[in-house]
Amino acid sequence: MSAPDLPDVLSTGQILATVAGIAAEQQADGLIPWYAGGQADPWDHVEAAMALDVGGEHDRAQAAYDWLRRTQRTDGSWASRYDPGGVVADATAETNHAAYVAVGCWHHWLCTGDHGFLERMWPTVRRALDFVVGCQADAGQIWWAAGDQVALLTGCSSIHQALRRGTAIAELAGEPQPDWEFAADLLAAAIRDRPEVFADKSRFSMDWYYPILGGAVRGPVARQRIEQRWDEFVVPGRGAYCVADQPWVTGAETCELALALDAIGERSAARELVAAMQHLREDDGSYWTGLVLTDGVRWPVERTTWTAAAVVLAVDALHGQHPRSAIFRDAAEPNSAVPAQQPQ
């Protein structure tokens, strides 16, 4: 099935150019850094691999997941930052970094239908999610990193999606993991009902929309959540702020917000956001991370693979013509081992 487009915003050719730009930054060992010569982290690495799959670069995406399989530590985690050459720059074991491999592997299976890939990656996914669940508190929240009892709402929301997709992979592997499903239920309840267990990061737009994007909050409550802070974070025609108190719109946050809106049926608003952030696009298909609106300065001065990946995933969700397109829309589902449309 062909790569997606978004009529009057981005053509298929433009999406493929963006995917080609991500592919060009991938190292020979499979690792995808933020940009050539820059750092890498496991979560953004997976996000970029997902975009490669959307663009039909399945071998490159598989190489990215193989890198994770080879470099996973014995406790199931990865380092939080790698410098060029895969050198560990920060050994912190972040839970949301570890969890996201489950989302990426599920996405790759939806793109390819490759059961052999899931079989190879299953031990990696199992170790990663066992590590994550081992960091869960009694009230349901999951500590942001091993040994540091602080919970972050954005990270936990992403983990919720990963646990749901991990349980689906486990079903396909013939090794059901009811403890993961229970952990996801407990985590979802904390996200919805116990805001006091999370560190206050409310100035960040991600804490606003990620509970929806990760699937813990949906329906009328989700729409009310969006309405409450829309004017605080969204700049018409420009995109979404990263933080409420700085005039800085960022491409990845804008496209993730679009994905959250698509997940609750607000497709027109989602499309407008993707269109609004195209001022960050360069002719080669790459994307600047953000723009400071008060002085028109690109900041930081970098074009990141994860920003480009967020654009690709948002366009694919709005295109909606492949089982993979619903990976965020279906994030609330307890188990979606058999999608309505079969992978092809």
C-alpha positions in Angstrom: 0.0 0.0 0.0 1.4 3.4 -1.0 2.6 6.1 1.4 0.0 8.6 2.6 -0.8 12.1 1.6 -2.8 15.0 3.0 -4.5 16.8 0.1 -3.6 20.5 -0.2 -1.1 20.1 2.6 1.5 17.4 1.8 1.7 15.1 -1.3 2.8 11.5 -1.2 6.1 12.7 -2.9 6.7 15.2 -0.1 6.1 12.5 2.6 8.5 10.2 0.8 11.1 13.0 0.8 10.7 13.4 4.5 11.1 9.7 5.0 14.2 9.7 2.8 15.6 12.4 5.0 15.1 10.3 8.1 16.7 7.3 6.3 19.7 9.4 5.4 20.5 10.1 9.0 20.4 6.4 10.1 23.7 5.0 11.1 25.1 1.8 9.6 24.3 -0.1 12.8 20.6 0.9 12.6 20.6 3.7 15.2 18.7 6.8 14.2 20.1 10.0 15.8 18.2 13.2 16.1 20.3 14.6 13.3 23.7 13.7 11.7 26.3 13.8 14.4 23.8 14.3 17.1 22.5 12.3 20.1 20.0 9.5 20.0 17.5 8.1 22.5 15.4 5.0 22.4 12.0 6.7 22.3 12.7 9.0 19.4 14.6 6.2 17.7 11.4 4.1 17.7 9.3 7.1 16.5 11.7 7.6 13.5 11.6 3.8 12.7 7.8 4.0 12.6 8.0 6.8 10.0 10.4 4.7 8.0 7.8 1.9 7.9 5.1 4.4 6.7 7.3 5.3 3.8 7.9 1.7 2.9 11.5 1.5 4.2 10.8 -1.7 6.0 14.3 -3.0 6.0 15.6 0.2 7.5 12.9 0.1 10.2 13.8 -3.5 11.0 17.4 -2.5 11.3 16.4 0.1 13.8 14.5 -2.5 15.9 17.5 -4.9 15.6 19.6 -2.2 17.1 17.3 -2.2 20.1 17.4 -6.0 20.3 21.2 -6.0 20.3 21.7 -3.1 22.8 19.1 -3.9 25.4 20.5 -4.2 28.9 20.0 -7.2 31.0 17.3 -5.5 33.1 15.2 -4.8 30.0 16.1 -1.1 29.7 18.3 1.1 27.5 20.5 4.1 28.2 18.6 7.4 27.9 21.1 9.0 25.6 23.6 7.7 23.1 26.2 9.9 21.4 27.6 9.2 17.8 28.8 5.7 17.4 26.3 4.4 20.0 28.5 5.6 22.9 26.4 5.8 26.1 26.2 9.4 27.2 23.6 9.0 30.0 23.0 5.6 31.4 19.7 6.5 33.1 17.1 3.8 32.6 13.9 5.6 31.6 10.7 3.7 31.7 8.9 5.4 28.8 12.0 4.9 26.6 11.9 1.1 27.4 8.2 0.8 26.9 7.9 2.4 23.4 9.6 -0.6 21.7 6.3 -2.4 22.1 4.4 0.3 20.2 7.0 0.3 17.4 7.1 -3.5 17.1 3.3 -3.6 16.9 3.4 -0.8 14.2 6.0 -2.7 12.2 3.8 -5.8 12.3 0.8 -3.8 11.2 2.9 -2.5 8.3 4.3 -5.8 7.2 2.4 -8.7 8.7 5.8 -10.2 9.5 5.2 -12.7 12.2 8.8 -13.8 12.2 9.8 -10.2 13.2 7.5 -10.4 16.2 8.9 -13.7 17.2 12.5 -12.3 17.1 11.5 -9.2 19.0 9.2 -10.8 21.6 12.0 -11.5 24.1 13.1 -7.8 23.8 9.5 -6.6 24.3 8.9 -8.9 27.2 12.1 -7.8 29.1 11.3 -4.2 28.4 7.8 -4.3 29.7 8.7 -6.4 32.7 11.2 -3.7 33.6 8.6 -1.0 33.2 6.0 -2.8 35.3 8.6 -3.4 38.0 8.8 0.4 38.4 5.0 0.8 39.1 3.9 2.2 42.4 0.9 0.9 44.4 -1.3 3.9 43.3 -0.7 3.0 39.6 1.8 5.6 38.5 5.1 4.4 37.0 8.3 6.0 38.1 10.1 7.9 35.3 13.3 6.0 35.8 14.7 3.1 37.8 15.6 4.3 41.3 13.9 7.7 41.1 10.4 7.7 42.5 9.0 10.6 40.5 6.2 10.0 38.0 5.6 12.0 34.9 2.2 12.2 33.3 3.4 12.4 29.7 5.7 9.4 30.1 3.1 7.4 31.9 0.5 8.1 29.2 2.9 6.8 26.5 3.6 3.8 28.7 -0.1 3.1 28.9 -0.3 2.7 25.1 2.8 0.5 25.2 1.4 -1.8 27.8 -1.8 -2.2 25.7 0.2 -3.0 22.6 2.5 -5.3 24.5 -0.4 -7.4 25.7 -1.5 -7.8 22.0 2.0 -8.9 21.0 2.0 -11.3 23.9 -1.3 -12.9 22.7 0.2 -13.4 19.2 3.3 -14.9 20.8 1.2 -17.4 22.7 2.4 -16.0 26.0 -0.4 -13.9 27.5 0.7 -11.4 30.1 -2.2 -10.6 32.4 0.0 -8.7 34.8 0.7 -6.1 32.0 -3.0 -5.7 31.4 -3.6 -5.2 35.1 -0.7 -2.7 35.2 -2.2 -0.8 32.3 -5.7 -0.7 33.9 -4.1 0.6 37.2 -2.0 3.1 35.3 -5.0 4.4 33.3 -7.0 4.9 36.5 -4.1 6.9 38.0 -3.9 9.1 34.8 -7.6 9.7 34.9 -8.3 10.1 38.6 -5.2 10.7 40.6 -3.4 13.8 39.2 -1.7 14.3 42.6 0.6 11.3 42.0 2.3 13.0 39.1 4.9 15.8 39.2 3.5 19.1 38.1 4.5 19.7 34.5 1.3 21.4 33.5 3.1 24.2 31.7 4.1 21.7 29.0 1.6 21.0 26.3 2.4 17.3 26.3 0.9 16.9 29.8 -2.3 18.4 28.3 -2.8 16.1 25.3 -0.7 13.0 26.1 -3.3 11.3 28.4 -5.5 11.4 25.2 -2.8 10.3 22.8 -1.8 7.4 25.0 -5.4 6.2 25.3 -6.1 6.6 29.0 -8.5 9.5 28.4 -11.1 9.4 25.7 -14.8 10.4 25.0 -16.4 13.5 26.4 -13.8 13.9 29.1 -11.1 14.1 26.4 -12.9 16.7 24.4 -13.4 18.8 27.6 -9.7 18.5 28.4 -8.8 19.8 24.9 -11.3 22.7 25.2 -10.0 23.8 28.6 -6.5 24.7 27.4 -6.8 25.1 23.7 -6.4 28.9 23.6 -3.4 28.6 26.0 -1.4 26.3 23.7 -2.6 26.7 20.2 -1.6 29.5 17.9 -3.9 29.6 14.8 -1.9 29.3 11.6 1.4 28.5 13.4 1.0 25.4 15.5 1.1 24.5 19.2 3.4 25.8 22.0 5.8 23.5 23.7 5.2 25.3 27.0 2.4 27.7 27.9 4.7 30.5 29.1 7.0 30.8 26.1 6.1 32.0 22.5 7.7 28.9 21.0 5.8 26.6 18.6 7.2 23.2 18.0 6.5 20.8 15.2 6.5 17.5 17.1 4.1 18.7 19.8 1.8 20.2 17.1 1.6 16.9 15.2 1.2 14.8 18.4 -1.7 17.1 19.3 -3.1 16.4 15.8 -2.8 12.7 16.5 -4.6 13.1 19.8 -7.4 15.1 18.1 -7.7 12.4 15.4 -8.0 9.8 18.1 -11.2 11.5 19.4 -12.7 12.2 16.0 -11.6 15.9 15.7 -10.1 15.3 12.3 -10.7 18.8 10.9 -8.9 20.4 13.7 -6.1 17.9 13.4 -5.7 18.6 9.7 -5.5 22.3 10.4 -2.7 21.8 12.9 -0.6 19.8 10.5 -1.1 22.4 7.8 -0.3 25.2 10.3 3.2 23.8 11.1 4.4 23.5 7.6 6.3 26.8 8.0 8.9 24.5 9.7 9.5 22.5 6.5 12.6 22.8 4.3 12.6 22.1 0.6 14.4 18.8 1.2 11.5 17.5 3.4 13.2 18.0 6.7 11.7 19.9 9.6 13.0 22.5 12.0 12.2 21.6 15.6 10.5 24.9 16.4 10.1 28.6 15.9 10.2 31.5 18.5 7.3 33.6 17.3 8.3 36.9 18.9 11.5 37.2 16.8 11.1 34.6 14.1 14.2 32.6 15.2 14.4 28.8 14.6 15.2 27.2 17.9 16.9 25.0 18.5 18.9 25.3 15.3 18.4 21.7 14.3 16.2 19.7 12.0 15.3 16.6 13.9 14.3 13.1 12.7 11.7 12.9 15.4 10.0 16.1 14.3 9.9 14.7 10.8 8.6 11.4 12.1 5.8 13.1 14.0 4.7 14.8 10.7 4.7 11.5 8.8 2.7 9.7 11.5 0.1 12.5 11.8 -0.4 12.5 8.0 -0.7 8.7 8.0 -3.3 8.8 10.7 -5.4 11.4 8.9 -5.0 9.5 5.6 -6.4 6.5 7.4 -6.1 3.9 4.7 -4.0 1.2 6.5 -4.3 -0.7 9.7 -1.1 1.1 11.0 -2.9 4.4 10.6 -5.0 3.6 13.7 -2.2 2.8 16.1 -2.9 5.9 18.2 -6.6 5.9 17.6 -6.7 2.4 19.0 -4.4 3.1 22.0 -7.4 2.9 24.4 -8.2 -0.7 23.4 -7.3 -3.3 26.0 -6.3 -5.7 23.3 -6.2 -5.3 19.5 -4.4 -8.4 18.4 -6.6 -8.7 15.3 -7.1 -5.3 13.5 -10.3 -4.7 11.5 -8.0 -4.5 8.4 -5.3 -7.2 8.1 -1.7 -6.1 7.7 -0.4 -6.1 4.2 
